[in-house]
């Protein structure tokens, strides 16, 4: 489909009337919404006479919810006691030196090697751990411990995130 002078004039008229790109594409026929948007952009057409969006309905404020018997009780999360010693970060593992005397790179990595990245990929000193990885795993034992967290830590972090999302959702009920 070519943009003839008549179709361009029709596009300009419909655009100035406030029709959406989808509505214009339907009326013109043979063009997509994106084709209409592209042509409007190339023509440099300015704003519209009226907005194409429908008027926004005003929502009445909802009343606060009260827990009922059918509602699940709020979950409580066990927090570590303040007197518990913090877990120490594992000591960094030195990368393995290959028989050639070099460190593992993208080109020298094999399936049975640890693929833990070490350093900044933009730097020439970037390398991979290269130690022996367990069968079916991407990392050696030391890096697996760092990469895969115990489910207890993950559950606590998810519940913290869930609580934060619930708080955000609660504020959205009252902010329009």
C-alpha positions as CSV (number, residue, x, y, z in Angstrom):
1,X,0.0,0.0,0.0
2,X,1.4,3.4,-1.0
3,X,0.6,6.6,0.7
4,X,-1.2,8.6,-1.9
5,X,-1.9,12.3,-1.5
6,X,-5.6,11.6,-0.9
7,X,-4.8,9.0,1.8
8,X,-2.3,11.4,3.5
9,X,-5.0,14.2,3.5
10,X,-7.5,11.8,5.0
11,X,-4.9,10.8,7.6
12,X,-4.3,14.4,8.5
13,X,-8.0,15.1,8.8
14,X,-8.7,12.0,11.0
15,X,-5.6,12.8,13.2
16,X,-6.7,16.3,13.8
17,X,-10.2,15.1,14.8
18,X,-8.6,13.1,17.6
19,X,-8.9,9.5,16.3
20,X,-6.4,7.0,17.5
21,X,-3.9,5.4,15.2
22,X,-5.9,2.1,15.3
23,X,-9.1,3.8,14.4
24,X,-7.4,5.7,11.5
25,X,-5.9,2.4,10.3
26,X,-9.4,0.8,10.2
27,X,-10.9,3.7,8.3
28,X,-8.1,3.9,5.8
29,X,-7.9,0.2,5.3
30,X,-4.8,-1.7,4.1
31,X,-2.5,-0.1,6.7
32,X,-1.6,-1.1,10.3
33,X,-1.6,1.0,13.4
34,X,2.2,1.2,13.3
35,X,2.2,2.4,9.7
36,X,-0.2,5.2,10.7
37,X,2.0,6.1,13.7
38,X,5.1,6.1,11.4
39,X,3.5,8.3,8.8
40,X,2.2,10.8,11.5
41,X,5.7,11.0,12.8
42,X,7.3,11.5,9.4
43,X,4.8,14.2,8.6
44,X,5.5,15.9,11.9
45,X,1.9,16.2,12.8
46,X,1.4,17.9,16.2
47,X,-1.0,17.3,19.0
48,X,-4.7,16.5,18.5
49,X,-7.8,18.5,18.8
50,X,-9.2,16.1,21.4
51,X,-7.6,13.3,23.3
52,X,-8.2,9.8,21.9
53,X,-8.4,8.3,25.3
54,X,-11.8,7.8,26.9
55,X,-12.6,9.9,29.9
56,X,-11.4,8.4,33.1
57,X,-14.0,7.2,35.5
58,X,-13.7,8.3,39.1
59,X,-13.6,5.4,41.5
60,X,-15.3,5.7,44.8
61,X,-13.0,5.1,47.7
62,X,-13.1,1.5,48.9
63,X,-13.7,0.8,52.6
64,X,-10.9,-0.8,54.5
65,X,-11.0,-4.6,54.5
66,X,-11.6,-6.4,57.7
67,X,-10.3,-10.0,58.0
68,X,-13.0,-12.6,57.9
69,X,-13.0,-16.3,58.8
70,X,-12.3,-17.3,55.1
71,X,-9.2,-15.1,54.9
72,X,-5.9,-16.8,55.5
73,X,-4.1,-15.5,58.6
74,X,-1.0,-13.4,58.1
75,X,2.2,-15.4,58.1
76,X,4.8,-14.6,60.7
77,X,8.4,-15.0,59.9
78,X,11.0,-16.2,62.4
79,X,13.8,-13.7,62.5
80,X,17.3,-14.6,63.7
81,X,17.9,-13.4,67.2
82,X,20.1,-10.3,67.6
83,X,22.6,-12.2,69.7
84,X,23.2,-14.8,67.0
85,X,26.6,-14.3,65.3
86,X,26.4,-13.2,61.7
87,X,27.3,-15.8,59.2
88,X,30.8,-15.2,57.8
89,X,31.2,-14.7,54.1
90,X,33.1,-17.6,52.5
91,X,36.7,-17.0,51.7
92,X,37.4,-16.2,48.0
93,X,38.4,-19.2,45.9
94,X,41.5,-18.8,43.8
95,X,40.9,-19.7,40.1
96,X,42.6,-22.8,38.8
97,X,45.6,-22.6,36.6
98,X,45.2,-24.6,33.4
99,X,48.1,-27.0,32.2
100,X,49.0,-24.3,29.7
101,X,49.8,-21.9,32.6
102,X,46.8,-19.6,31.9
103,X,43.5,-19.1,33.6
104,X,40.2,-20.3,32.2
105,X,38.5,-18.0,29.6
106,X,35.4,-18.3,27.6
107,X,37.4,-20.1,24.9
108,X,39.0,-22.6,27.3
109,X,36.0,-23.5,29.5
110,X,34.8,-27.1,29.3
111,X,31.6,-28.7,30.6
112,X,33.3,-30.1,33.7
113,X,34.8,-26.7,34.7
114,X,33.5,-24.2,37.2
115,X,32.0,-21.2,35.3
116,X,32.1,-18.7,38.2
117,X,33.2,-15.4,36.7
118,X,36.1,-13.6,38.4
119,X,36.8,-9.9,37.8
120,X,35.3,-7.4,35.5
121,X,34.4,-8.7,32.0
122,X,35.6,-5.4,30.5
123,X,39.1,-5.9,31.8
124,X,41.8,-8.1,30.3
125,X,42.3,-9.9,33.7
126,X,38.8,-11.3,33.5
127,X,38.7,-15.1,34.0
128,X,36.6,-18.0,35.2
129,X,37.2,-20.2,38.3
130,X,38.0,-23.2,36.1
131,X,38.1,-25.7,39.0
132,X,36.4,-29.1,38.7
133,X,32.6,-28.7,38.9
134,X,30.3,-31.5,40.1
135,X,28.6,-33.4,37.3
136,X,25.6,-31.6,36.0
137,X,26.4,-28.4,37.9
138,X,27.9,-25.1,36.6
139,X,30.1,-24.3,39.7
140,X,32.6,-26.0,42.0
141,X,31.5,-26.8,45.6
142,X,32.8,-23.5,46.9
143,X,31.0,-21.3,44.3
144,X,27.8,-23.5,44.5
145,X,27.6,-22.6,48.2
146,X,27.8,-18.9,47.3
147,X,25.4,-19.2,44.3
148,X,22.7,-21.4,45.8
149,X,21.2,-20.1,49.1
150,X,19.5,-22.4,51.6
151,X,15.8,-22.3,51.3
152,X,15.4,-20.7,54.8
153,X,17.2,-17.5,53.7
154,X,15.3,-17.4,50.4
155,X,12.0,-17.9,52.2
156,X,12.7,-15.0,54.6
157,X,13.8,-12.7,51.8
158,X,10.7,-13.5,49.8
159,X,8.4,-12.9,52.7
160,X,10.2,-9.5,53.2
161,X,9.5,-8.7,49.6
162,X,6.0,-9.9,49.9
163,X,5.4,-7.6,52.9
164,X,6.8,-4.7,51.0
165,X,4.5,-5.4,48.0
166,X,1.5,-5.7,50.3
167,X,2.4,-2.3,51.8
168,X,2.6,-0.8,48.3
169,X,-0.7,-2.3,47.3
170,X,-2.3,-1.0,50.4
171,X,-1.2,2.6,49.6
172,X,-2.5,2.3,46.1
173,X,-6.0,1.6,47.3
174,X,-6.2,5.2,48.6
175,X,-4.0,7.0,46.0
176,X,-5.9,7.6,42.8
